């Protein structure tokens, strides 16, 4: 039986955005219950889930009767509501860069890298090569911009792990499931080096989907 004193995260372990939320909880050292919700199940998610996410997407979140949906809202709440290392810089400009990176991932990287390239290559029957080429074009621009935005140091903001790293890592991880993704990342050394660091982080390794 789930421990209702812990935050509840609703979603599926295959989801990039559920993983972002899980990584944030792991970084803060917060125990949580993951309640499976499969939005791709026949007939869609169960009716009760629409009370938690009216658009039937994942994840959704609940803590002590307080409900949220949208990953960015969930991760910022987790960072601010629980003790543990801060995942948002105090400096307004660095925080703005963090939010810019998160917005870039949501608006450009996720669709191009995950759906237009990785999912299309892995599950397209046959793959839409034009869609893949277009997705790789957006992915190339995205990686170049991320390289330009990255500050000196191990992490995107330099010396601290932030929500920007946690937002990007699952997307890059999915992108690297295909050869085109691996080849493209290798052409952007700053982000490739960042990936080598974040991919062995315990919050990333611990949320890897079981095969």
C-alpha positions as CSV (number, residue, x, y, z in Angstrom):
1,X,0.0,0.0,0.0
2,X,1.3,3.5,-0.9
3,X,2.5,5.7,1.9
4,X,0.2,8.7,1.6
5,X,2.5,10.9,3.7
6,X,4.9,11.0,0.8
7,X,4.4,13.1,-2.4
8,X,2.6,11.2,-5.1
9,X,3.8,11.4,-8.7
10,X,1.4,10.0,-11.3
11,X,2.9,8.8,-14.6
12,X,4.9,6.2,-16.4
13,X,8.6,5.3,-16.3
14,X,8.8,5.6,-20.1
15,X,8.0,9.3,-20.0
16,X,10.7,11.9,-20.3
17,X,8.7,14.4,-18.3
18,X,8.0,12.0,-15.5
19,X,11.7,11.3,-15.3
20,X,12.4,15.0,-15.0
21,X,10.1,15.2,-12.0
22,X,11.6,12.0,-10.5
23,X,15.1,13.3,-10.9
24,X,14.2,16.4,-9.1
25,X,12.7,14.5,-6.2
26,X,15.8,12.3,-6.1
27,X,18.1,15.3,-6.1
28,X,16.2,16.8,-3.1
29,X,16.3,13.5,-1.3
30,X,12.5,13.3,-1.2
31,X,10.8,9.9,-0.9
32,X,7.7,9.6,-3.2
33,X,5.2,7.2,-4.5
34,X,5.1,6.7,-8.3
35,X,1.5,5.7,-9.3
36,X,1.5,4.2,-12.8
37,X,-0.6,6.0,-15.4
38,X,-0.3,5.0,-19.0
39,X,-1.6,7.7,-21.4
40,X,-1.0,5.4,-24.3
41,X,-3.2,2.6,-23.0
42,X,-6.2,1.6,-25.0
43,X,-8.9,4.1,-24.2
44,X,-6.5,6.5,-22.7
45,X,-5.8,7.1,-19.0
46,X,-8.5,6.2,-16.4
47,X,-11.3,8.7,-15.7
48,X,-10.1,9.4,-12.2
49,X,-6.8,10.7,-13.6
50,X,-8.6,13.6,-15.4
51,X,-9.3,15.1,-12.0
52,X,-5.5,15.4,-11.6
53,X,-4.6,16.4,-15.1
54,X,-7.5,17.7,-17.3
55,X,-5.5,17.4,-20.5
56,X,-4.7,13.7,-19.7
57,X,-0.9,14.1,-19.9
58,X,1.8,13.0,-17.5
59,X,3.0,13.7,-14.9
60,X,0.6,15.0,-12.2
61,X,1.6,15.5,-8.6
62,X,0.1,15.6,-5.2
63,X,1.5,16.5,-1.8
64,X,-0.5,16.7,1.4
65,X,-3.7,17.4,-0.6
66,X,-2.0,20.0,-2.9
67,X,-2.2,19.0,-6.6
68,X,-0.2,20.2,-9.5
69,X,0.3,19.3,-13.2
70,X,2.9,20.6,-15.7
71,X,6.5,19.4,-15.0
72,X,8.0,22.9,-14.6
73,X,5.5,23.8,-11.9
74,X,6.1,20.4,-10.2
75,X,9.9,20.7,-10.2
76,X,9.9,24.3,-8.9
77,X,7.5,23.4,-6.2
78,X,9.6,20.4,-5.1
79,X,12.7,22.5,-5.0
80,X,11.1,25.2,-2.9
81,X,8.9,23.1,-0.7
82,X,11.4,20.6,0.5
83,X,14.8,20.8,2.3
84,X,17.9,19.8,0.4
85,X,20.3,21.4,-2.0
86,X,18.8,24.3,-4.0
87,X,18.2,23.5,-7.6
88,X,17.6,27.2,-8.6
89,X,20.3,29.9,-8.5
90,X,19.7,32.9,-6.3
91,X,21.1,35.3,-8.8
92,X,18.4,36.7,-11.1
93,X,20.4,36.4,-14.3
94,X,21.5,32.9,-13.8
95,X,18.0,31.9,-12.8
96,X,16.8,33.6,-16.0
97,X,19.3,31.5,-18.1
98,X,18.0,28.4,-16.3
99,X,14.4,29.2,-17.2
100,X,15.5,30.0,-20.8
101,X,17.1,26.6,-21.1
102,X,14.0,24.9,-19.7
103,X,11.8,26.8,-22.1
104,X,14.1,25.8,-25.0
105,X,13.9,22.2,-24.1
106,X,10.1,22.3,-23.9
107,X,9.6,24.4,-27.1
108,X,12.2,22.9,-29.4
109,X,14.4,20.0,-28.1
110,X,11.7,17.6,-26.8
111,X,9.6,17.4,-30.0
112,X,12.6,17.3,-32.3
113,X,14.9,14.9,-30.4
114,X,12.3,12.6,-28.9
115,X,9.5,12.4,-31.4
116,X,10.8,13.6,-34.7
117,X,14.1,11.6,-34.5
118,X,14.2,8.9,-31.8
119,X,10.6,7.7,-31.8
120,X,10.3,8.0,-35.5
121,X,13.5,6.1,-36.1
122,X,12.7,3.4,-33.6
123,X,8.9,3.0,-34.1
124,X,8.1,4.4,-37.6
125,X,6.9,1.8,-39.9
126,X,8.5,2.8,-42.1
127,X,10.3,5.8,-40.6
128,X,9.5,9.2,-42.1
129,X,13.0,10.2,-43.3
130,X,11.9,13.8,-44.1
131,X,10.6,14.2,-40.5
132,X,13.9,12.8,-39.1
133,X,16.0,15.1,-41.2
134,X,13.9,18.1,-40.1
135,X,14.1,17.0,-36.5
136,X,17.9,16.7,-36.7
137,X,18.1,20.2,-38.1
138,X,16.2,21.5,-35.0
139,X,18.3,19.3,-32.7
140,X,21.5,20.7,-34.2
141,X,20.4,24.2,-33.6
142,X,19.3,23.3,-30.1
143,X,22.6,21.7,-29.2
144,X,24.6,24.7,-30.6
145,X,22.5,27.2,-28.6
146,X,22.9,25.1,-25.4
147,X,26.6,25.0,-26.0
148,X,26.6,28.8,-26.2
149,X,24.5,29.2,-23.1
150,X,26.5,26.7,-21.0
151,X,28.6,28.4,-18.3
152,X,32.1,27.2,-17.5
153,X,32.1,24.1,-15.2
154,X,30.5,20.7,-15.1
155,X,26.9,21.8,-15.3
156,X,24.8,24.0,-17.6
157,X,25.0,26.8,-15.0
158,X,28.6,26.1,-14.2
159,X,29.2,25.0,-10.6
160,X,25.7,23.9,-9.6
161,X,23.2,21.2,-10.6
162,X,20.0,23.0,-11.5
163,X,16.6,22.3,-12.8
164,X,18.0,23.0,-16.3
165,X,20.3,20.0,-16.1
166,X,17.4,17.8,-14.8
167,X,15.1,19.1,-17.6
168,X,17.6,18.4,-20.4
169,X,19.1,15.1,-19.3
170,X,16.1,12.8,-20.0
171,X,15.6,14.3,-23.4
172,X,19.2,13.8,-24.4
173,X,19.1,10.3,-23.0
174,X,16.2,9.4,-25.2
175,X,17.8,11.1,-28.3
176,X,20.9,8.9,-27.8
177,X,18.9,5.8,-28.4
178,X,19.5,6.3,-32.1
179,X,22.7,6.5,-34.0
180,X,21.8,10.0,-35.5
181,X,21.5,11.3,-32.0
182,X,24.8,9.9,-30.8
183,X,26.6,11.2,-33.9
184,X,25.1,14.7,-33.6
185,X,26.0,15.0,-29.9
186,X,29.6,14.1,-30.6
187,X,29.9,17.3,-32.8
188,X,29.1,19.5,-29.8
189,X,31.9,18.9,-27.3
190,X,30.6,21.1,-24.5
191,X,27.3,19.3,-24.3
192,X,28.9,15.9,-24.9
193,X,31.1,16.5,-21.9
194,X,28.2,17.7,-19.8
195,X,26.4,14.5,-20.8
196,X,29.3,12.3,-19.6
197,X,28.9,14.0,-16.2
198,X,25.1,14.0,-15.9
199,X,24.6,10.5,-17.2
200,X,26.4,9.0,-14.2
201,X,24.6,11.1,-11.7
202,X,22.7,9.0,-9.2
203,X,19.4,10.7,-9.9
204,X,19.8,9.9,-13.6
205,X,21.0,6.3,-13.1
206,X,18.4,5.6,-10.4
207,X,15.5,6.6,-12.7
208,X,16.6,4.6,-15.7
209,X,13.7,2.6,-17.0
210,X,14.0,-1.1,-16.2
211,X,14.3,-3.2,-19.4
